[in-house]
Amino acid sequence: MNPQQMKPMKNKLPTHSQRYDEALLWAAQLHRNQTRKGKKVPYISHLIAVSGLVWEDGGTEDQAIAGLLHDAIEDADQDESSIAGRYGERVGRIVSDCTDTSGPVAAGGVKEPWIVRKTRYVASLEHKPLDSLLVTAADKAHNARDMVLDARRNPGSWERFNAGLDGTAWYLLRIHQTLSHRLPGSRSNELLGEAVNEILRSQAYERIIPRGITPVVWATGYLERREQGSQPMPV
Protein backbone atom coordinates (compact mmCIF):
# COMPACT_ATOMS: atom_id res chain seq x y z
CA MET A 1 0.00 0.00 0.00
CA ASN A 2 1.22 3.48 -0.89
CA PRO A 3 2.08 5.40 2.30
CA GLN A 4 -0.09 8.26 1.09
CA GLN A 5 -3.08 5.89 0.96
CA MET A 6 -2.67 4.70 4.55
CA LYS A 7 -5.47 5.77 6.86
CA PRO A 8 -4.35 7.96 9.75
CA MET A 9 -4.27 6.24 13.15
CA LYS A 10 -7.00 7.38 15.49
CA ASN A 11 -5.82 8.77 18.80
CA LYS A 12 -6.15 6.11 21.49
CA LEU A 13 -6.12 6.45 25.24
CA PRO A 14 -3.03 5.04 26.99
CA THR A 15 -3.47 1.50 28.29
CA HIS A 16 -1.10 2.12 31.17
CA SER A 17 0.47 5.13 32.85
CA GLN A 18 4.01 6.45 33.07
CA ARG A 19 3.99 5.04 36.60
CA TYR A 20 4.11 1.53 35.13
CA ASP A 21 6.98 2.51 32.83
CA GLU A 22 8.92 3.79 35.84
CA ALA A 23 8.25 0.59 37.79
CA LEU A 24 9.55 -1.50 34.88
CA LEU A 25 12.75 0.55 34.80
CA TRP A 26 13.20 0.32 38.58
CA ALA A 27 12.67 -3.46 38.52
CA ALA A 28 15.28 -3.76 35.77
CA GLN A 29 17.73 -1.73 37.86
CA LEU A 30 17.06 -3.69 41.06
CA HIS A 31 17.59 -7.08 39.41
CA ARG A 32 20.21 -6.07 36.82
CA ASN A 33 22.86 -8.48 38.12
CA GLN A 34 20.56 -11.46 38.74
CA THR A 35 19.71 -14.46 36.57
CA ARG A 36 17.14 -17.22 36.75
CA LYS A 37 18.20 -20.06 39.07
CA GLY A 38 20.76 -22.29 37.40
CA LYS A 39 20.51 -20.45 34.08
CA LYS A 40 22.02 -17.46 32.27
CA VAL A 41 18.61 -15.94 31.55
CA PRO A 42 18.30 -12.37 32.96
CA TYR A 43 16.00 -12.31 35.97
CA ILE A 44 14.00 -9.41 34.55
CA SER A 45 12.48 -11.88 32.07
CA HIS A 46 10.57 -13.53 34.93
CA LEU A 47 9.31 -10.20 36.30
CA ILE A 48 8.07 -9.07 32.89
CA ALA A 49 6.35 -12.43 32.34
CA VAL A 50 4.63 -12.31 35.74
CA SER A 51 3.41 -8.77 35.14
CA GLY A 52 2.11 -9.82 31.73
CA LEU A 53 0.20 -12.75 33.21
CA VAL A 54 -1.33 -10.39 35.78
CA TRP A 55 -2.59 -8.09 33.01
CA GLU A 56 -3.96 -11.09 31.07
CA ASP A 57 -5.73 -12.36 34.20
CA GLY A 58 -7.72 -9.12 34.48
CA GLY A 59 -5.38 -7.41 36.93
CA THR A 60 -5.11 -3.68 37.55
CA GLU A 61 -2.09 -1.50 37.02
CA ASP A 62 -1.30 -1.70 40.75
CA GLN A 63 -1.26 -5.48 40.53
CA ALA A 64 0.81 -5.43 37.35
CA ILE A 65 3.35 -3.14 39.03
CA ALA A 66 3.42 -5.48 42.02
CA GLY A 67 4.14 -8.27 39.54
CA LEU A 68 7.22 -6.39 38.37
CA LEU A 69 8.36 -5.87 41.95
CA HIS A 70 7.18 -9.08 43.62
CA ASP A 71 10.74 -10.24 44.38
CA ALA A 72 12.12 -6.83 45.39
CA ILE A 73 11.87 -7.56 49.13
CA GLU A 74 13.29 -11.05 49.01
CA ASP A 75 16.00 -10.52 46.42
CA ALA A 76 16.71 -6.79 46.04
CA ASP A 77 17.06 -5.41 49.60
CA GLN A 78 13.81 -3.46 49.53
CA ASP A 79 11.01 -3.48 52.10
CA GLU A 80 7.30 -2.79 52.06
CA SER A 81 7.75 0.86 53.02
CA SER A 82 10.29 1.60 50.27
CA ILE A 83 7.96 0.14 47.65
CA ALA A 84 4.89 1.87 49.10
CA GLY A 85 6.78 5.17 49.08
CA ARG A 86 7.15 4.90 45.31
CA TYR A 87 3.95 3.20 44.22
CA GLY A 88 1.48 3.37 47.09
CA GLU A 89 0.46 1.25 50.04
CA ARG A 90 -1.52 -1.23 47.97
CA VAL A 91 1.47 -2.16 45.80
CA GLY A 92 3.71 -2.36 48.86
CA ARG A 93 1.27 -4.70 50.62
CA ILE A 94 0.88 -6.98 47.59
CA VAL A 95 4.64 -7.35 47.23
CA SER A 96 4.92 -8.10 50.95
CA ASP A 97 2.17 -10.72 50.61
CA CYS A 98 4.10 -12.37 47.77
CA THR A 99 7.26 -12.66 49.87
CA ASP A 100 7.82 -15.91 51.76
CA THR A 101 10.53 -14.56 54.06
CA SER A 102 10.15 -12.24 57.04
CA GLY A 103 12.44 -9.79 55.26
CA PRO A 104 15.28 -9.79 52.70
CA VAL A 105 16.98 -12.42 54.88
CA ALA A 106 16.31 -13.89 58.28
CA ALA A 107 18.30 -12.86 61.35
CA GLY A 108 22.02 -13.41 60.88
CA GLY A 109 21.86 -12.89 57.13
CA VAL A 110 20.54 -16.38 56.31
CA LYS A 111 17.09 -17.34 55.06
CA GLU A 112 14.97 -19.62 57.20
CA PRO A 113 14.89 -23.28 56.12
CA TRP A 114 12.99 -23.93 52.91
CA ILE A 115 10.30 -26.05 54.52
CA VAL A 116 9.58 -23.44 57.22
CA ARG A 117 9.15 -20.69 54.65
CA LYS A 118 7.07 -22.72 52.22
CA THR A 119 4.76 -24.29 54.80
CA ARG A 120 4.02 -20.87 56.30
CA TYR A 121 3.50 -19.37 52.85
CA VAL A 122 1.06 -22.05 51.72
CA ALA A 123 -0.97 -21.65 54.93
CA SER A 124 -1.03 -17.86 54.50
CA LEU A 125 -2.79 -18.11 51.13
CA GLU A 126 -6.02 -19.04 52.90
CA HIS A 127 -6.44 -15.51 54.27
CA LYS A 128 -4.47 -13.20 51.99
CA PRO A 129 -6.39 -10.58 49.94
CA LEU A 130 -7.50 -11.62 46.47
CA ASP A 131 -5.51 -8.84 44.80
CA SER A 132 -2.34 -10.37 46.23
CA LEU A 133 -3.37 -13.88 45.18
CA LEU A 134 -3.67 -12.78 41.56
CA VAL A 135 0.00 -11.82 41.58
CA THR A 136 0.95 -14.99 43.45
CA ALA A 137 -0.87 -17.08 40.82
CA ALA A 138 1.05 -15.37 38.01
CA ASP A 139 4.38 -15.83 39.79
CA LYS A 140 3.87 -19.53 40.52
CA ALA A 141 2.40 -20.22 37.08
CA HIS A 142 5.43 -18.78 35.31
CA ASN A 143 7.87 -20.55 37.62
CA ALA A 144 6.09 -23.89 37.24
CA ARG A 145 5.86 -23.61 33.47
CA ASP A 146 9.55 -22.76 33.31
CA MET A 147 10.42 -25.79 35.47
CA VAL A 148 8.35 -28.10 33.29
CA LEU A 149 9.90 -26.85 30.05
CA ASP A 150 13.39 -27.26 31.49
CA ALA A 151 12.58 -30.77 32.75
CA ARG A 152 11.36 -31.84 29.30
CA ARG A 153 14.84 -31.13 28.01
CA ASN A 154 16.79 -32.20 31.09
CA PRO A 155 15.04 -34.29 33.78
CA GLY A 156 18.01 -33.61 36.06
CA SER A 157 17.12 -29.92 36.20
CA TRP A 158 15.04 -30.56 39.34
CA GLU A 159 18.27 -30.94 41.28
CA ARG A 160 18.90 -27.19 41.18
CA PHE A 161 15.92 -26.58 43.47
CA ASN A 162 16.26 -26.85 47.26
CA ALA A 163 13.57 -29.50 47.71
CA GLY A 164 14.14 -31.31 44.44
CA LEU A 165 11.29 -32.80 42.46
CA ASP A 166 9.42 -34.31 45.43
CA GLY A 167 9.22 -31.16 47.55
CA THR A 168 8.58 -28.90 44.58
CA ALA A 169 5.65 -31.04 43.44
CA TRP A 170 4.10 -30.81 46.93
CA TYR A 171 4.57 -27.04 47.09
CA LEU A 172 3.10 -26.26 43.67
CA LEU A 173 0.22 -28.70 44.15
CA ARG A 174 -0.77 -27.14 47.48
CA ILE A 175 -0.67 -23.63 46.02
CA HIS A 176 -2.78 -24.70 43.05
CA GLN A 177 -5.33 -26.41 45.33
CA THR A 178 -5.65 -23.33 47.52
CA LEU A 179 -5.93 -20.90 44.63
CA SER A 180 -8.53 -23.10 42.95
CA HIS A 181 -11.05 -22.36 45.67
CA ARG A 182 -9.88 -18.86 46.60
CA LEU A 183 -9.35 -17.56 43.07
CA PRO A 184 -11.67 -19.57 40.81
CA GLY A 185 -11.48 -18.69 37.14
CA SER A 186 -7.90 -17.40 37.28
CA ARG A 187 -6.07 -17.94 33.99
CA SER A 188 -2.74 -18.03 35.80
CA ASN A 189 -3.92 -20.71 38.20
CA GLU A 190 -5.16 -22.71 35.22
CA LEU A 191 -1.65 -22.55 33.77
CA LEU A 192 -0.24 -23.56 37.15
CA GLY A 193 -2.57 -26.55 37.27
CA GLU A 194 -1.48 -27.70 33.81
CA ALA A 195 2.17 -27.53 34.89
CA VAL A 196 1.46 -29.41 38.13
CA ASN A 197 -0.35 -32.15 36.22
CA GLU A 198 2.61 -32.58 33.88
CA ILE A 199 4.99 -32.81 36.84
CA LEU A 200 2.87 -35.45 38.59
CA ARG A 201 2.54 -37.50 35.41
CA SER A 202 6.21 -37.29 34.44
CA GLN A 203 8.43 -40.36 34.31
CA ALA A 204 10.82 -38.68 36.75
CA TYR A 205 8.06 -38.34 39.34
CA GLU A 206 6.71 -41.83 38.72
CA ARG A 207 10.13 -43.23 39.60
CA ILE A 208 9.98 -41.87 43.15
CA ILE A 209 6.43 -43.09 43.91
CA PRO A 210 5.95 -46.52 45.49
CA ARG A 211 3.79 -48.89 43.50
CA GLY A 212 0.08 -48.60 44.23
CA ILE A 213 0.13 -44.94 45.31
CA THR A 214 -1.27 -42.23 43.06
CA PRO A 215 0.87 -39.15 42.30
CA VAL A 216 -1.53 -36.74 44.05
CA VAL A 217 -1.63 -38.86 47.20
CA TRP A 218 2.16 -39.13 47.25
CA ALA A 219 2.61 -35.37 46.72
CA THR A 220 0.06 -34.53 49.41
CA GLY A 221 1.89 -36.73 51.91
CA TYR A 222 5.23 -34.95 51.56
CA LEU A 223 5.06 -33.16 54.93
CA GLU A 224 4.01 -36.32 56.74
CA ARG A 225 6.96 -38.21 55.27
CA ARG A 226 9.30 -35.47 56.43
CA GLU A 227 7.90 -35.57 59.96
CA GLN A 228 8.47 -39.32 60.02
CA GLY A 229 12.08 -38.78 59.04
CA SER A 230 11.81 -40.53 55.69
CA GLN A 231 12.31 -37.35 53.65
CA PRO A 232 15.55 -35.41 52.99
CA MET A 233 15.81 -32.00 54.62
CA PRO A 234 15.80 -29.18 52.03
CA VAL A 235 17.35 -25.93 53.25
C-alpha positions in Angstrom: 0.0 0.0 0.0 1.2 3.5 -0.9 2.1 5.4 2.3 -0.1 8.3 1.1 -3.1 5.9 1.0 -2.7 4.7 4.5 -5.5 5.8 6.9 -4.4 8.0 9.8 -4.3 6.2 13.1 -7.0 7.4 15.5 -5.8 8.8 18.8 -6.2 6.1 21.5 -6.1 6.4 25.2 -3.0 5.0 27.0 -3.5 1.5 28.3 -1.1 2.1 31.2 0.5 5.1 32.9 4.0 6.4 33.1 4.0 5.0 36.6 4.1 1.5 35.1 7.0 2.5 32.8 8.9 3.8 35.8 8.3 0.6 37.8 9.6 -1.5 34.9 12.8 0.6 34.8 13.2 0.3 38.6 12.7 -3.5 38.5 15.3 -3.8 35.8 17.7 -1.7 37.9 17.1 -3.7 41.1 17.6 -7.1 39.4 20.2 -6.1 36.8 22.9 -8.5 38.1 20.6 -11.5 38.7 19.7 -14.5 36.6 17.1 -17.2 36.7 18.2 -20.1 39.1 20.8 -22.3 37.4 20.5 -20.4 34.1 22.0 -17.5 32.3 18.6 -15.9 31.6 18.3 -12.4 33.0 16.0 -12.3 36.0 14.0 -9.4 34.6 12.5 -11.9 32.1 10.6 -13.5 34.9 9.3 -10.2 36.3 8.1 -9.1 32.9 6.4 -12.4 32.3 4.6 -12.3 35.7 3.4 -8.8 35.1 2.1 -9.8 31.7 0.2 -12.7 33.2 -1.3 -10.4 35.8 -2.6 -8.1 33.0 -4.0 -11.1 31.1 -5.7 -12.4 34.2 -7.7 -9.1 34.5 -5.4 -7.4 36.9 -5.1 -3.7 37.6 -2.1 -1.5 37.0 -1.3 -1.7 40.8 -1.3 -5.5 40.5 0.8 -5.4 37.3 3.4 -3.1 39.0 3.4 -5.5 42.0 4.1 -8.3 39.5 7.2 -6.4 38.4 8.4 -5.9 42.0 7.2 -9.1 43.6 10.7 -10.2 44.4 12.1 -6.8 45.4 11.9 -7.6 49.1 13.3 -11.1 49.0 16.0 -10.5 46.4 16.7 -6.8 46.0 17.1 -5.4 49.6 13.8 -3.5 49.5 11.0 -3.5 52.1 7.3 -2.8 52.1 7.7 0.9 53.0 10.3 1.6 50.3 8.0 0.1 47.7 4.9 1.9 49.1 6.8 5.2 49.1 7.2 4.9 45.3 4.0 3.2 44.2 1.5 3.4 47.1 0.5 1.3 50.0 -1.5 -1.2 48.0 1.5 -2.2 45.8 3.7 -2.4 48.9 1.3 -4.7 50.6 0.9 -7.0 47.6 4.6 -7.3 47.2 4.9 -8.1 50.9 2.2 -10.7 50.6 4.1 -12.4 47.8 7.3 -12.7 49.9 7.8 -15.9 51.8 10.5 -14.6 54.1 10.2 -12.2 57.0 12.4 -9.8 55.3 15.3 -9.8 52.7 17.0 -12.4 54.9 16.3 -13.9 58.3 18.3 -12.9 61.3 22.0 -13.4 60.9 21.9 -12.9 57.1 20.5 -16.4 56.3 17.1 -17.3 55.1 15.0 -19.6 57.2 14.9 -23.3 56.1 13.0 -23.9 52.9 10.3 -26.0 54.5 9.6 -23.4 57.2 9.1 -20.7 54.7 7.1 -22.7 52.2 4.8 -24.3 54.8 4.0 -20.9 56.3 3.5 -19.4 52.8 1.1 -22.1 51.7 -1.0 -21.6 54.9 -1.0 -17.9 54.5 -2.8 -18.1 51.1 -6.0 -19.0 52.9 -6.4 -15.5 54.3 -4.5 -13.2 52.0 -6.4 -10.6 49.9 -7.5 -11.6 46.5 -5.5 -8.8 44.8 -2.3 -10.4 46.2 -3.4 -13.9 45.2 -3.7 -12.8 41.6 0.0 -11.8 41.6 0.9 -15.0 43.5 -0.9 -17.1 40.8 1.0 -15.4 38.0 4.4 -15.8 39.8 3.9 -19.5 40.5 2.4 -20.2 37.1 5.4 -18.8 35.3 7.9 -20.6 37.6 6.1 -23.9 37.2 5.9 -23.6 33.5 9.6 -22.8 33.3 10.4 -25.8 35.5 8.4 -28.1 33.3 9.9 -26.8 30.1 13.4 -27.3 31.5 12.6 -30.8 32.7 11.4 -31.8 29.3 14.8 -31.1 28.0 16.8 -32.2 31.1 15.0 -34.3 33.8 18.0 -33.6 36.1 17.1 -29.9 36.2 15.0 -30.6 39.3 18.3 -30.9 41.3 18.9 -27.2 41.2 15.9 -26.6 43.5 16.3 -26.8 47.3 13.6 -29.5 47.7 14.1 -31.3 44.4 11.3 -32.8 42.5 9.4 -34.3 45.4 9.2 -31.2 47.5 8.6 -28.9 44.6 5.7 -31.0 43.4 4.1 -30.8 46.9 4.6 -27.0 47.1 3.1 -26.3 43.7 0.2 -28.7 44.1 -0.8 -27.1 47.5 -0.7 -23.6 46.0 -2.8 -24.7 43.0 -5.3 -26.4 45.3 -5.7 -23.3 47.5 -5.9 -20.9 44.6 -8.5 -23.1 43.0 -11.1 -22.4 45.7 -9.9 -18.9 46.6 -9.3 -17.6 43.1 -11.7 -19.6 40.8 -11.5 -18.7 37.1 -7.9 -17.4 37.3 -6.1 -17.9 34.0 -2.7 -18.0 35.8 -3.9 -20.7 38.2 -5.2 -22.7 35.2 -1.6 -22.6 33.8 -0.2 -23.6 37.2 -2.6 -26.6 37.3 -1.5 -27.7 33.8 2.2 -27.5 34.9 1.5 -29.4 38.1 -0.3 -32.1 36.2 2.6 -32.6 33.9 5.0 -32.8 36.8 2.9 -35.5 38.6 2.5 -37.5 35.4 6.2 -37.3 34.4 8.4 -40.4 34.3 10.8 -38.7 36.7 8.1 -38.3 39.3 6.7 -41.8 38.7 10.1 -43.2 39.6 10.0 -41.9 43.2 6.4 -43.1 43.9 6.0 -46.5 45.5 3.8 -48.9 43.5 0.1 -48.6 44.2 0.1 -44.9 45.3 -1.3 -42.2 43.1 0.9 -39.2 42.3 -1.5 -36.7 44.1 -1.6 -38.9 47.2 2.2 -39.1 47.2 2.6 -35.4 46.7 0.1 -34.5 49.4 1.9 -36.7 51.9 5.2 -34.9 51.6 5.1 -33.2 54.9 4.0 -36.3 56.7 7.0 -38.2 55.3 9.3 -35.5 56.4 7.9 -35.6 60.0 8.5 -39.3 60.0 12.1 -38.8 59.0 11.8 -40.5 55.7 12.3 -37.3 53.6 15.6 -35.4 53.0 15.8 -32.0 54.6 15.8 -29.2 52.0 17.3 -25.9 53.2 
